Amino acid sequence: MKGRLLFRLYTASVFLGICFICAFRVTHFPTEGKVERWGWIGLIVAELWFSFYGFLTIVVRWNPVSRRTFKDRLSHRYEKNLPGVDIFICTADPTAEPPSLVINTALSLMAYDYPPDKLNIYLSDDGGSELTFYAMLEASRFCKIWLPFCRKFKVEPRSPEVYFGSAVEPLDDPLNYKEWLSVKKSFEDMMMRIHTTTKLGEISKDIRKQHKGFREWVVVSSRRDHQTILQILIDGRDPGAVDVEGEHLPTLVYLAREKRPHYHHNFKAGAMNALIRVSSKISNSPIIMNVDCDMYSNNSGCVRDAMCFFMDEEKGHEIAYVQYPQHFHNLKKNDIYASSFLVELELEMLGVDGNGGPCYLGTGCFHRRDALCGKKYCKELKINRAEVNDKTKIEESAVVIEETCKVLASCTYEQNKQWGKEMGLKYGFPVEDGITGLSIQCQGWRSVYTNPERKGFTGLGPTTLLQTLIQQKRWSEGHLQAFLSKYCPLLYGHKKIPLKLQLSYCPHNMWAANSLPTLYIVAVPSLCLLRGISLFPKISSPWVIPFVYVAFAHRAYSLGEFLWLGGTLKGWCNLQRIWVFKRTTSYLFGFFDTILKLFGFSEQVFALTAKVADEDVSERYEREVMEFGASSPMFSIIATLALLNLFCLVGTPLKKVIVKDTNMVEVLDQFGLQILGCCLLVMINLPVYQALFFRRDNGRLPPSTTYQSMIIALLACAIAIY
């Protein structure tokens, strides 16, 4: 990547500034005043932590690489010998993840620019919903006209809902226009049937007669207590499984693994492992790809892109997985909740790739089946390029396969086996993807990160603040749990992966640990300002230069980087705001929940992020108005810290000038940096003040949160003064 020299010069200058800051802390440490000394000690510890964390991020960014593929060469050499691909879609709740959303993802994946007889789509429905099954049944019919339509019109993206919502009608060709309208009407009719059935909440008798699979729900007690439900909706091995043009259709399979109250199902990791086993008996493709149910295919050529890595003559046999970035189509231009992860996905992941290979992100990833099933790397484990999947000969009927494979998704199958330990995705962590990727890399495999110009997958990001904070809490908690377990990259990866790759895992692993120093930086300097304790050099002192330079250079470089990657100034400001919010709430709760789990006082809970929102919530998001609304301990902390900084900023001049009649120039000279920091925190919290005092919509902060936060903030200020 270009620009590395500029980054390294910037890093060297900031390091020099930090050295001067350390020198100031050592030479100016207060000798009197117990409170003042403890204030300095806490600040020194926080600054040392941020310096250490900054070092880790520098390691990540030191050597970024980018990759591009040549799909024309792949087609020229291996078109007739392309490997089969088993595609896994995971859903867990038909309310949070509506069936209409799921099938649009499934249809986009079925329509890949890849031999359809080598594509096998598997849906894991952990909600065990017959509504989702019905939607998949509708999709199995609609795909017969959708796939030929995509080939003819070169559709992009191939999610019908997204395509018809943005495509321009082909008015210049009457025949094409007529066909275009016909397919669109068929899609709209299908969606209307699905929405109607979903709204009713049950399947009608007429629909139940359409497929034998509905009989399975006759004996289903609840979504948490039911037998394995396995239905092959399209059998790709059947010569009769063709679209309206006579072309082969991909295999389409619905699976709801067995659930029983007294058996832990291990959330998404358990669902993925069940799919690995079931698919091994139905299609057993050497490549597995998995996506979340909201991550539709945005690039019909991304399977071929991934195959360029796996089929590479020199290095392909070393690659365990190819990771695509996550992108979100529902985010606004200024990304009010910083959900795009722009810098992380567009820049930092390139650095991790340069350090030895990206981590597994849990979605949008192509895996080598052997590696995912726990096999160690060896040169003999290559895809047989002479092997062609032949589905024309059916050895067993679909009905027989359905019955024989059900045991593979039962609650008891994994007992006394290595699934979740040495095979498949790892169990016991909220971020099973990260430790699974680390484990694969420690087996000798490599991974690569590819980010084509047309994004491979696009999904739905959080559209409320609470959704964002809960998601960040789960991630930070999971990463810290992994760091404190045997999967700590510095221990587990020792002598197995490069040191720079071990260190590249650490910034995410230490998200939660950032909470305490950030909380200190946000609260204590403002309280010290109110009390009259100076923590920084005077404005007139030359020692102020390194403090100002480090702060300015760090933020200026961050802003330039964000704008260079396509962000906006307002979007960068939103990023700084969410940076403060998540570190003082999500990471804080994640940190203490991890500690409680270590001592056995808490159990793992998986919080599903909703993919739908109420109409008024969506309307406020469109206007980029921050959503609070509900009562939450996280909102109480945010509001308390916001009021604390406001009270300190307003109270300091009143206390200094009015009460003690102090010269304002002297105050600004002595406390200039603290006042500036307090002002910045007040500016960051402007949406919080609006939600506390000025807004009257349902997205404001509840009065109970307002009163509670005011009392705590005033009490803290009173203690600081007296």
Salt bridges, closest charged atoms under 4 A:
GLU47 OE2 - ARG25 NH2 2.86
GLU79 OE1 - ARG304 NH1 2.89
ASP86 OD2 - ARG369 NH2 2.57
ASP93 OD2 - ARG223 NH1 3.75
GLU97 OE2 - LYS611 NZ 3.25
ASP113 OD2 - ARG304 NE 3.88
ASP126 OD2 - ARG257 NH2 2.75
GLU130 OE1 - ARG208 NH1 3.09
GLU138 OE1 - ARG193 NH2 2.96
GLU156 OE1 - ARG454 NE 3.58
GLU179 OE1 - LYS152 NZ 2.52
ASP189 OD2 - LYS185 NZ 3.00
GLU216 OE2 - LYS406 NZ 2.89
ASP225 OD1 - ARG260 NH1 2.70
ASP235 OD1 - ARG237 NE 3.02
ASP243 OD2 - ARG151 NH2 2.75
GLU245 OE1 - ARG151 NH2 3.55
GLU258 OE2 - ARG260 NE 2.96
ASP292 OD1 - LYS268 NZ 2.78
ASP305 OD1 - LYS71 NZ 3.20
GLU313 OE2 - ARG77 NH1 2.82
GLU318 OE1 - ARG446 NH1 3.60
GLU346 OE2 - HIS327 NE2 3.52
GLU346 OE2 - LYS455 NZ 3.25
GLU348 OE2 - ARG61 NH2 3.13
ASP353 OD2 - ARG67 NE 2.82
ASP370 OD1 - LYS375 NZ 3.65
GLU402 OE1 - LYS212 NZ 2.86
GLU403 OE2 - LYS406 NZ 3.22
GLU414 OE2 - ARG277 NH1 2.85
GLU477 OE1 - LYS473 NZ 2.96
GLU477 OE2 - LYS597 NZ 2.32
GLU561 OE2 - ARG61 NH1 2.44
ASP593 OD2 - LYS473 NZ 2.55
ASP616 OD2 - ARG620 NH2 3.53
GLU619 OE2 - ARG623 NE 2.59
GLU622 OE1 - LYS332 NZ 2.87
GLU624 OE1 - LYS570 NZ 3.80
GLU627 OE1 - ARG620 NE 2.61
ASP697 OD1 - ARG695 NH2 3.04
